[in-house]
Every structure is written in structure tokens, then in C-alpha cells.
Amino acid sequence: MSDKPVDEMSFEEAMRALEAVVGQLESGDVELEASIALYERGAALKKRCEAKLKEAEEKVAAITFDEQGEPKGTTPVEGV
């Protein structure tokens, strides 16, 4: 498991780490205290993935198109 802080991870890094956490928890070979720590890390990773997806959705929603339907730029998105 990576020691990189969750809030510094890209979407892909967080998703891979979350998959690893789920795999460890599903194996059933983890002691209770370690399971709790893994669950907490998994929750933080899930939150990070959701935030990065929302950020990407907002960027896509900000794309503007010209009369021919071609992308021409972006409009400012509040809060980004």
C-alpha cells in the first residue's frame, strides 16, 4: 500500500489503491485493527475518486460549442 497522501493522488492512483484495499478486505486475511484502518483509507480513497470525477464532469460541462457543433473553448465554471 502506498504511503502517498490520498489528497495528492490522481484519480487513477486513488482507484488502484482503492482496488487494492477492497482486495485485502475481501481476502479476510487481515486482522481486525488493520481491517478498520483499511476501511478508513478506502473511504478516503472513494471520496477522492468522487471529487476527481466531479471535477472532470465540471470541466466537460464547461466546454462551449460553435454553430457547427465544434468545441470552441470553455466557459468559466464557478468553484473550480
Phi and psi in degrees as a GROMACS rama.xvg file:
@    title "Ramachandran Plot"
@    xaxis  label "Phi"
@    yaxis  label "Psi"
@TYPE xy
-72.5891  144.937  SER-2
-92.8705  1.73014  ASP-3
-62.7787  133.111  LYS-4
-59.33  137.582  PRO-5
-57.2202  -39.7192  VAL-6
-72.5752  -2.69373  ASP-7
-105.715  -1.34365  GLU-8
-83.2648  145.732  MET-9
-74.419  170.52  SER-10
-57.2767  -46.5614  PHE-11
-63.7309  -41.885  GLU-12
-63.088  -44.9699  GLU-13
-64.3833  -39.1097  ALA-14
-65.8622  -43.6264  MET-15
-62.9434  -42.6071  ARG-16
-64.6846  -39.649  ALA-17
-64.5658  -41.5942  LEU-18
-61.1972  -39.3364  GLU-19
-65.6298  -41.5057  ALA-20
-61.7563  -47.4159  VAL-21
-60.4378  -42.8203  VAL-22
-59.9713  -42.9836  GLY-23
-65.365  -43.5816  GLN-24
-65.8954  -38.8967  LEU-25
-69.528  -25.6138  GLU-26
-65.7367  -29.6141  SER-27
76.4383  6.89286  GLY-28
-95.9051  14.2439  ASP-29
-107.583  135.224  VAL-30
-67.0281  161.27  GLU-31
-53.8281  -51.7519  LEU-32
-61.7998  -41.0243  GLU-33
-67.1257  -36.357  ALA-34
-62.0986  -41.4883  SER-35
-63.4606  -45.1438  ILE-36
-63.0873  -41.6735  ALA-37
-63.9875  -41.7765  LEU-38
-61.2994  -43.7869  TYR-39
-63.4334  -42.2688  GLU-40
-64.8854  -40.703  ARG-41
-60.2706  -41.0012  GLY-42
-63.529  -41.2299  ALA-43
-66.6747  -39.0384  ALA-44
-66.1766  -41.1958  LEU-45
-60.8688  -44.1012  LYS-46
-61.9226  -41.2322  LYS-47
-63.5879  -44.3526  ARG-48
-61.1504  -44.7575  CYS-49
-61.4569  -41.4828  GLU-50
-65.4417  -43.0325  ALA-51
-66.8013  -37.21  LYS-52
-65.4485  -42.8732  LEU-53
-61.7719  -41.8218  LYS-54
-59.8084  -43.9307  GLU-55
-66.2597  -41.8582  ALA-56
-60.6351  -40.4715  GLU-57
-65.9857  -37.362  GLU-58
-66.1244  -42.4183  LYS-59
-64.7222  -41.5227  VAL-60
-64.7627  -22.5725  ALA-61
-84.025  -7.96358  ALA-62
-68.484  132.308  ILE-63
-108.175  155.04  THR-64
-123.857  152.239  PHE-65
-87.2141  -173.387  ASP-66
-63.4252  -26.0081  GLU-67
-88.51  1.67997  GLN-68
83.6972  11.5887  GLY-69
-89.7872  141.572  GLU-70
-60.4497  134.009  PRO-71
-123.105  -7.49402  LYS-72
158.641  -160.384  GLY-73
-132.406  155.905  THR-74
-104.528  149.336  THR-75
-60.4185  137.842  PRO-76
-108.209  127.231  VAL-77
-64.2652  139.639  GLU-78
81.4266  4.6207  GLY-79
